[in-house]
Amino acid sequence: MREESTLRRKLASLQAVKDQYPKYLLTLDDDPVADYGGIKCINALRWLLGEAL
């Protein structure tokens, strides 16, 4: 998520869910894992392979 407005839009829906389950924002970008208030933004392929958890 390199576009700031897109990132804010995607995070807003996950932040609205008030539970204790882990939340992941999967992207096709090859950026390092980032954490936005408990929401992990990770590459989808790495997540599928279990490399980024």
mmCIF file of the N, C-alpha and C atoms, coordinates in Angstrom:
data_MODEL
# 
_entry.id   MODEL 
# 
loop_
_atom_site.group_PDB 
_atom_site.id 
_atom_site.type_symbol 
_atom_site.label_atom_id 
_atom_site.label_alt_id 
_atom_site.label_comp_id 
_atom_site.label_asym_id 
_atom_site.label_entity_id 
_atom_site.label_seq_id 
_atom_site.pdbx_PDB_ins_code 
_atom_site.Cartn_x 
_atom_site.Cartn_y 
_atom_site.Cartn_z 
_atom_site.occupancy 
_atom_site.B_iso_or_equiv 
_atom_site.pdbx_formal_charge 
_atom_site.auth_seq_id 
_atom_site.auth_comp_id 
_atom_site.auth_asym_id 
_atom_site.auth_atom_id 
_atom_site.pdbx_PDB_model_num 
ATOM 1   N N  . MET A 1 1  ? 0.836   -1.171  0.000  1.00 0.00 ? 1  MET A N  1 
ATOM 2   C CA . MET A 1 1  ? 0.000   0.000   0.000  1.00 0.00 ? 1  MET A CA 1 
ATOM 3   C C  . MET A 1 1  ? 0.881   1.234   0.000  1.00 0.00 ? 1  MET A C  1 
ATOM 4   N N  . ARG A 1 2  ? 1.244   1.652   -1.121 1.00 0.00 ? 2  ARG A N  1 
ATOM 5   C CA . ARG A 1 2  ? 2.133   2.810   -1.203 1.00 0.00 ? 2  ARG A CA 1 
ATOM 6   C C  . ARG A 1 2  ? 1.365   4.117   -1.260 1.00 0.00 ? 2  ARG A C  1 
ATOM 7   N N  . GLU A 1 3  ? 0.112   4.075   -1.648 1.00 0.00 ? 3  GLU A N  1 
ATOM 8   C CA . GLU A 1 3  ? -0.725  5.267   -1.684 1.00 0.00 ? 3  GLU A CA 1 
ATOM 9   C C  . GLU A 1 3  ? -1.339  5.464   -0.295 1.00 0.00 ? 3  GLU A C  1 
ATOM 10  N N  . GLU A 1 4  ? -1.060  6.597   0.323  1.00 0.00 ? 4  GLU A N  1 
ATOM 11  C CA . GLU A 1 4  ? -1.494  6.859   1.705  1.00 0.00 ? 4  GLU A CA 1 
ATOM 12  C C  . GLU A 1 4  ? -3.013  6.810   1.856  1.00 0.00 ? 4  GLU A C  1 
ATOM 13  N N  . SER A 1 5  ? -3.750  7.352   0.907  1.00 0.00 ? 5  SER A N  1 
ATOM 14  C CA . SER A 1 5  ? -5.212  7.354   1.014  1.00 0.00 ? 5  SER A CA 1 
ATOM 15  C C  . SER A 1 5  ? -5.777  5.934   0.915  1.00 0.00 ? 5  SER A C  1 
ATOM 16  N N  . THR A 1 6  ? -5.179  5.103   0.094  1.00 0.00 ? 6  THR A N  1 
ATOM 17  C CA . THR A 1 6  ? -5.616  3.711   -0.024 1.00 0.00 ? 6  THR A CA 1 
ATOM 18  C C  . THR A 1 6  ? -5.350  2.962   1.267  1.00 0.00 ? 6  THR A C  1 
ATOM 19  N N  . LEU A 1 7  ? -4.183  3.172   1.848  1.00 0.00 ? 7  LEU A N  1 
ATOM 20  C CA . LEU A 1 7  ? -3.846  2.513   3.110  1.00 0.00 ? 7  LEU A CA 1 
ATOM 21  C C  . LEU A 1 7  ? -4.823  2.912   4.206  1.00 0.00 ? 7  LEU A C  1 
ATOM 22  N N  . ARG A 1 8  ? -5.122  4.199   4.332  1.00 0.00 ? 8  ARG A N  1 
ATOM 23  C CA . ARG A 1 8  ? -6.069  4.657   5.358  1.00 0.00 ? 8  ARG A CA 1 
ATOM 24  C C  . ARG A 1 8  ? -7.442  4.049   5.151  1.00 0.00 ? 8  ARG A C  1 
ATOM 25  N N  . ARG A 1 9  ? -7.901  3.962   3.894  1.00 0.00 ? 9  ARG A N  1 
ATOM 26  C CA . ARG A 1 9  ? -9.209  3.388   3.594  1.00 0.00 ? 9  ARG A CA 1 
ATOM 27  C C  . ARG A 1 9  ? -9.268  1.910   3.972  1.00 0.00 ? 9  ARG A C  1 
ATOM 28  N N  . LYS A 1 10 ? -8.218  1.169   3.636  1.00 0.00 ? 10 LYS A N  1 
ATOM 29  C CA . LYS A 1 10 ? -8.181  -0.270  3.943  1.00 0.00 ? 10 LYS A CA 1 
ATOM 30  C C  . LYS A 1 10 ? -8.082  -0.523  5.452  1.00 0.00 ? 10 LYS A C  1 
ATOM 31  N N  . LEU A 1 11 ? -7.290  0.282   6.140  1.00 0.00 ? 11 LEU A N  1 
ATOM 32  C CA . LEU A 1 11 ? -7.138  0.107   7.587  1.00 0.00 ? 11 LEU A CA 1 
ATOM 33  C C  . LEU A 1 11 ? -8.405  0.472   8.346  1.00 0.00 ? 11 LEU A C  1 
ATOM 34  N N  . ALA A 1 12 ? -9.160  1.444   7.866  1.00 0.00 ? 12 ALA A N  1 
ATOM 35  C CA . ALA A 1 12 ? -10.357 1.907   8.567  1.00 0.00 ? 12 ALA A CA 1 
ATOM 36  C C  . ALA A 1 12 ? -11.367 0.787   8.778  1.00 0.00 ? 12 ALA A C  1 
ATOM 37  N N  . SER A 1 13 ? -11.566 -0.048  7.778  1.00 0.00 ? 13 SER A N  1 
ATOM 38  C CA . SER A 1 13 ? -12.540 -1.142  7.922  1.00 0.00 ? 13 SER A CA 1 
ATOM 39  C C  . SER A 1 13 ? -12.073 -2.163  8.949  1.00 0.00 ? 13 SER A C  1 
ATOM 40  N N  . LEU A 1 14 ? -10.791 -2.442  9.001  1.00 0.00 ? 14 LEU A N  1 
ATOM 41  C CA . LEU A 1 14 ? -10.272 -3.398  9.985  1.00 0.00 ? 14 LEU A CA 1 
ATOM 42  C C  . LEU A 1 14 ? -10.264 -2.797  11.385 1.00 0.00 ? 14 LEU A C  1 
ATOM 43  N N  . GLN A 1 15 ? -9.995  -1.497  11.501 1.00 0.00 ? 15 GLN A N  1 
ATOM 44  C CA . GLN A 1 15 ? -9.991  -0.847  12.801 1.00 0.00 ? 15 GLN A CA 1 
ATOM 45  C C  . GLN A 1 15 ? -11.399 -0.759  13.389 1.00 0.00 ? 15 GLN A C  1 
ATOM 46  N N  . ALA A 1 16 ? -12.418 -0.783  12.554 1.00 0.00 ? 16 ALA A N  1 
ATOM 47  C CA . ALA A 1 16 ? -13.799 -0.701  13.020 1.00 0.00 ? 16 ALA A CA 1 
ATOM 48  C C  . ALA A 1 16 ? -14.246 -1.984  13.714 1.00 0.00 ? 16 ALA A C  1 
ATOM 49  N N  . VAL A 1 17 ? -13.570 -3.089  13.453 1.00 0.00 ? 17 VAL A N  1 
ATOM 50  C CA . VAL A 1 17 ? -13.915 -4.370  14.078 1.00 0.00 ? 17 VAL A CA 1 
ATOM 51  C C  . VAL A 1 17 ? -13.274 -4.411  15.461 1.00 0.00 ? 17 VAL A C  1 
ATOM 52  N N  . LYS A 1 18 ? -14.121 -4.457  16.483 1.00 0.00 ? 18 LYS A N  1 
ATOM 53  C CA . LYS A 1 18 ? -13.624 -4.412  17.865 1.00 0.00 ? 18 LYS A CA 1 
ATOM 54  C C  . LYS A 1 18 ? -13.637 -5.815  18.471 1.00 0.00 ? 18 LYS A C  1 
ATOM 55  N N  . ASP A 1 19 ? -12.667 -6.613  18.137 1.00 0.00 ? 19 ASP A N  1 
ATOM 56  C CA . ASP A 1 19 ? -12.495 -7.926  18.743 1.00 0.00 ? 19 ASP A CA 1 
ATOM 57  C C  . ASP A 1 19 ? -11.007 -8.154  18.978 1.00 0.00 ? 19 ASP A C  1 
ATOM 58  N N  . GLN A 1 20 ? -10.663 -9.304  19.473 1.00 0.00 ? 20 GLN A N  1 
ATOM 59  C CA . GLN A 1 20 ? -9.278  -9.595  19.816 1.00 0.00 ? 20 GLN A CA 1 
ATOM 60  C C  . GLN A 1 20 ? -8.600  -10.540 18.830 1.00 0.00 ? 20 GLN A C  1 
ATOM 61  N N  . TYR A 1 21 ? -9.225  -10.773 17.697 1.00 0.00 ? 21 TYR A N  1 
ATOM 62  C CA . TYR A 1 21 ? -8.633  -11.656 16.702 1.00 0.00 ? 21 TYR A CA 1 
ATOM 63  C C  . TYR A 1 21 ? -7.527  -10.923 15.933 1.00 0.00 ? 21 TYR A C  1 
ATOM 64  N N  . PRO A 1 22 ? -6.497  -11.638 15.496 1.00 0.00 ? 22 PRO A N  1 
ATOM 65  C CA . PRO A 1 22 ? -5.447  -10.989 14.696 1.00 0.00 ? 22 PRO A CA 1 
ATOM 66  C C  . PRO A 1 22 ? -6.020  -10.510 13.366 1.00 0.00 ? 22 PRO A C  1 
ATOM 67  N N  . LYS A 1 23 ? -5.506  -9.388  12.911 1.00 0.00 ? 23 LYS A N  1 
ATOM 68  C CA . LYS A 1 23 ? -5.973  -8.818  11.653 1.00 0.00 ? 23 LYS A CA 1 
ATOM 69  C C  . LYS A 1 23 ? -4.784  -8.630  10.723 1.00 0.00 ? 23 LYS A C  1 
ATOM 70  N N  . TYR A 1 24 ? -4.990  -8.995  9.466  1.00 0.00 ? 24 TYR A N  1 
ATOM 71  C CA . TYR A 1 24 ? -3.936  -8.906  8.464  1.00 0.00 ? 24 TYR A CA 1 
ATOM 72  C C  . TYR A 1 24 ? -4.458  -8.164  7.248  1.00 0.00 ? 24 TYR A C  1 
ATOM 73  N N  . LEU A 1 25 ? -3.650  -7.292  6.722  1.00 0.00 ? 25 LEU A N  1 
ATOM 74  C CA . LEU A 1 25 ? -3.933  -6.616  5.466  1.00 0.00 ? 25 LEU A CA 1 
ATOM 75  C C  . LEU A 1 25 ? -2.955  -7.199  4.452  1.00 0.00 ? 25 LEU A C  1 
ATOM 76  N N  . LEU A 1 26 ? -3.476  -8.007  3.536  1.00 0.00 ? 26 LEU A N  1 
ATOM 77  C CA . LEU A 1 26 ? -2.628  -8.692  2.559  1.00 0.00 ? 26 LEU A CA 1 
ATOM 78  C C  . LEU A 1 26 ? -2.482  -7.838  1.312  1.00 0.00 ? 26 LEU A C  1 
ATOM 79  N N  . THR A 1 27 ? -1.255  -7.693  0.850  1.00 0.00 ? 27 THR A N  1 
ATOM 80  C CA . THR A 1 27 ? -0.976  -6.895  -0.339 1.00 0.00 ? 27 THR A CA 1 
ATOM 81  C C  . THR A 1 27 ? -0.106  -7.689  -1.310 1.00 0.00 ? 27 THR A C  1 
ATOM 82  N N  . LEU A 1 28 ? 0.009   -7.185  -2.501 1.00 0.00 ? 28 LEU A N  1 
ATOM 83  C CA . LEU A 1 28 ? 0.922   -7.766  -3.478 1.00 0.00 ? 28 LEU A CA 1 
ATOM 84  C C  . LEU A 1 28 ? 2.238   -7.001  -3.519 1.00 0.00 ? 28 LEU A C  1 
ATOM 85  N N  . ASP A 1 29 ? 2.337   -5.923  -2.726 1.00 0.00 ? 29 ASP A N  1 
ATOM 86  C CA . ASP A 1 29 ? 3.577   -5.152  -2.637 1.00 0.00 ? 29 ASP A CA 1 
ATOM 87  C C  . ASP A 1 29 ? 4.643   -5.986  -1.939 1.00 0.00 ? 29 ASP A C  1 
ATOM 88  N N  . ASP A 1 30 ? 5.877   -5.808  -2.341 1.00 0.00 ? 30 ASP A N  1 
ATOM 89  C CA . ASP A 1 30 ? 6.974   -6.562  -1.728 1.00 0.00 ? 30 ASP A CA 1 
ATOM 90  C C  . ASP A 1 30 ? 7.684   -5.697  -0.675 1.00 0.00 ? 30 ASP A C  1 
ATOM 91  N N  . ASP A 1 31 ? 6.892   -5.093  0.191  1.00 0.00 ? 31 ASP A N  1 
ATOM 92  C CA . ASP A 1 31 ? 7.420   -4.265  1.268  1.00 0.00 ? 31 ASP A CA 1 
ATOM 93  C C  . ASP A 1 31 ? 7.626   -5.109  2.515  1.00 0.00 ? 31 ASP A C  1 
ATOM 94  N N  . PRO A 1 32 ? 8.463   -4.653  3.455  1.00 0.00 ? 32 PRO A N  1 
ATOM 95  C CA . PRO A 1 32 ? 8.613   -5.394  4.707  1.00 0.00 ? 32 PRO A CA 1 
ATOM 96  C C  . PRO A 1 32 ? 7.309   -5.376  5.505  1.00 0.00 ? 32 PRO A C  1 
ATOM 97  N N  . VAL A 1 33 ? 7.180   -6.314  6.410  1.00 0.00 ? 33 VAL A N  1 
ATOM 98  C CA . VAL A 1 33 ? 5.995   -6.389  7.259  1.00 0.00 ? 33 VAL A CA 1 
ATOM 99  C C  . VAL A 1 33 ? 5.890   -5.111  8.077  1.00 0.00 ? 33 VAL A C  1 
ATOM 100 N N  . ALA A 1 34 ? 4.685   -4.545  8.120  1.00 0.00 ? 34 ALA A N  1 
ATOM 101 C CA . ALA A 1 34 ? 4.444   -3.333  8.896  1.00 0.00 ? 34 ALA A CA 1 
ATOM 102 C C  . ALA A 1 34 ? 3.287   -3.598  9.849  1.00 0.00 ? 34 ALA A C  1 
ATOM 103 N N  . ASP A 1 35 ? 3.284   -2.913  10.973 1.00 0.00 ? 35 ASP A N  1 
ATOM 104 C CA . ASP A 1 35 ? 2.225   -3.059  11.966 1.00 0.00 ? 35 ASP A CA 1 
ATOM 105 C C  . ASP A 1 35 ? 1.578   -1.698  12.191 1.00 0.00 ? 35 ASP A C  1 
ATOM 106 N N  . TYR A 1 36 ? 0.267   -1.633  11.998 1.00 0.00 ? 36 TYR A N  1 
ATOM 107 C CA . TYR A 1 36 ? -0.489  -0.399  12.179 1.00 0.00 ? 36 TYR A CA 1 
ATOM 108 C C  . TYR A 1 36 ? -1.498  -0.618  13.297 1.00 0.00 ? 36 TYR A C  1 
ATOM 109 N N  . GLY A 1 37 ? -1.072  -0.408  14.524 1.00 0.00 ? 37 GLY A N  1 
ATOM 110 C CA . GLY A 1 37 ? -1.970  -0.555  15.661 1.00 0.00 ? 37 GLY A CA 1 
ATOM 111 C C  . GLY A 1 37 ? -2.525  -1.956  15.813 1.00 0.00 ? 37 GLY A C  1 
ATOM 112 N N  . GLY A 1 38 ? -1.709  -2.951  15.577 1.00 0.00 ? 38 GLY A N  1 
ATOM 113 C CA . GLY A 1 38 ? -2.145  -4.336  15.715 1.00 0.00 ? 38 GLY A CA 1 
ATOM 114 C C  . GLY A 1 38 ? -2.595  -4.983  14.418 1.00 0.00 ? 38 GLY A C  1 
ATOM 115 N N  . ILE A 1 39 ? -2.665  -4.231  13.352 1.00 0.00 ? 39 ILE A N  1 
ATOM 116 C CA . ILE A 1 39 ? -3.029  -4.762  12.044 1.00 0.00 ? 39 ILE A CA 1 
ATOM 117 C C  . ILE A 1 39 ? -1.738  -4.933  11.247 1.00 0.00 ? 39 ILE A C  1 
ATOM 118 N N  . LYS A 1 40 ? -1.424  -6.176  10.920 1.00 0.00 ? 40 LYS A N  1 
ATOM 119 C CA . LYS A 1 40 ? -0.193  -6.446  10.187 1.00 0.00 ? 40 LYS A CA 1 
ATOM 120 C C  . LYS A 1 40 ? -0.431  -6.345  8.692  1.00 0.00 ? 40 LYS A C  1 
ATOM 121 N N  . CYS A 1 41 ? 0.387   -5.573  8.033  1.00 0.00 ? 41 CYS A N  1 
ATOM 122 C CA . CYS A 1 41 ? 0.338   -5.406  6.582  1.00 0.00 ? 41 CYS A CA 1 
ATOM 123 C C  . CYS A 1 41 ? 1.485   -6.233  6.005  1.00 0.00 ? 41 CYS A C  1 
ATOM 124 N N  . ILE A 1 42 ? 1.136   -7.313  5.307  1.00 0.00 ? 42 ILE A N  1 
ATOM 125 C CA . ILE A 1 42 ? 2.156   -8.228  4.820  1.00 0.00 ? 42 ILE A CA 1 
ATOM 126 C C  . ILE A 1 42 ? 1.871   -8.646  3.372  1.00 0.00 ? 42 ILE A C  1 
ATOM 127 N N  . ASN A 1 43 ? 2.901   -9.114  2.708  1.00 0.00 ? 43 ASN A N  1 
ATOM 128 C CA . ASN A 1 43 ? 2.791   -9.621  1.350  1.00 0.00 ? 43 ASN A CA 1 
ATOM 129 C C  . ASN A 1 43 ? 1.971   -10.912 1.371  1.00 0.00 ? 43 ASN A C  1 
ATOM 130 N N  . ALA A 1 44 ? 1.019   -11.036 0.457  1.00 0.00 ? 44 ALA A N  1 
ATOM 131 C CA . ALA A 1 44 ? 0.118   -12.187 0.416  1.00 0.00 ? 44 ALA A CA 1 
ATOM 132 C C  . ALA A 1 44 ? 0.871   -13.499 0.226  1.00 0.00 ? 44 ALA A C  1 
ATOM 133 N N  . LEU A 1 45 ? 1.879   -13.510 -0.626 1.00 0.00 ? 45 LEU A N  1 
ATOM 134 C CA . LEU A 1 45 ? 2.634   -14.741 -0.863 1.00 0.00 ? 45 LEU A CA 1 
ATOM 135 C C  . LEU A 1 45 ? 3.382   -15.174 0.394  1.00 0.00 ? 45 LEU A C  1 
ATOM 136 N N  . ARG A 1 46 ? 4.007   -14.218 1.088  1.00 0.00 ? 46 ARG A N  1 
ATOM 137 C CA . ARG A 1 46 ? 4.684   -14.558 2.340  1.00 0.00 ? 46 ARG A CA 1 
ATOM 138 C C  . ARG A 1 46 ? 3.711   -15.092 3.381  1.00 0.00 ? 46 ARG A C  1 
ATOM 139 N N  . TRP A 1 47 ? 2.516   -14.502 3.424  1.00 0.00 ? 47 TRP A N  1 
ATOM 140 C CA . TRP A 1 47 ? 1.499   -14.951 4.380  1.00 0.00 ? 47 TRP A CA 1 
ATOM 141 C C  . TRP A 1 47 ? 1.064   -16.386 4.059  1.00 0.00 ? 47 TRP A C  1 
ATOM 142 N N  . LEU A 1 48 ? 0.857   -16.677 2.779  1.00 0.00 ? 48 LEU A N  1 
ATOM 143 C CA . LEU A 1 48 ? 0.456   -18.029 2.374  1.00 0.00 ? 48 LEU A CA 1 
ATOM 144 C C  . LEU A 1 48 ? 1.533   -19.058 2.711  1.00 0.00 ? 48 LEU A C  1 
ATOM 145 N N  . LEU A 1 49 ? 2.795   -18.666 2.595  1.00 0.00 ? 49 LEU A N  1 
ATOM 146 C CA . LEU A 1 49 ? 3.895   -19.570 2.886  1.00 0.00 ? 49 LEU A CA 1 
ATOM 147 C C  . LEU A 1 49 ? 4.230   -19.615 4.377  1.00 0.00 ? 49 LEU A C  1 
ATOM 148 N N  . GLY A 1 50 ? 3.560   -18.768 5.167  1.00 0.00 ? 50 GLY A N  1 
ATOM 149 C CA . GLY A 1 50 ? 3.798   -18.756 6.608  1.00 0.00 ? 50 GLY A CA 1 
ATOM 150 C C  . GLY A 1 50 ? 5.098   -18.111 7.006  1.00 0.00 ? 50 GLY A C  1 
ATOM 151 N N  . GLU A 1 51 ? 5.681   -17.299 6.140  1.00 0.00 ? 51 GLU A N  1 
ATOM 152 C CA . GLU A 1 51 ? 6.991   -16.704 6.405  1.00 0.00 ? 51 GLU A CA 1 
ATOM 153 C C  . GLU A 1 51 ? 6.920   -15.420 7.223  1.00 0.00 ? 51 GLU A C  1 
ATOM 154 N N  . ALA A 1 52 ? 5.794   -14.746 7.227  1.00 0.00 ? 52 ALA A N  1 
ATOM 155 C CA . ALA A 1 52 ? 5.734   -13.406 7.810  1.00 0.00 ? 52 ALA A CA 1 
ATOM 156 C C  . ALA A 1 52 ? 4.897   -13.343 9.078  1.00 0.00 ? 52 ALA A C  1 
ATOM 157 N N  . LEU A 1 53 ? 4.675   -14.435 9.724  1.00 0.00 ? 53 LEU A N  1 
ATOM 158 C CA . LEU A 1 53 ? 3.821   -14.397 10.924 1.00 0.00 ? 53 LEU A CA 1 
ATOM 159 C C  . LEU A 1 53 ? 4.625   -14.294 12.139 1.00 0.00 ? 53 LEU A C  1 
# 
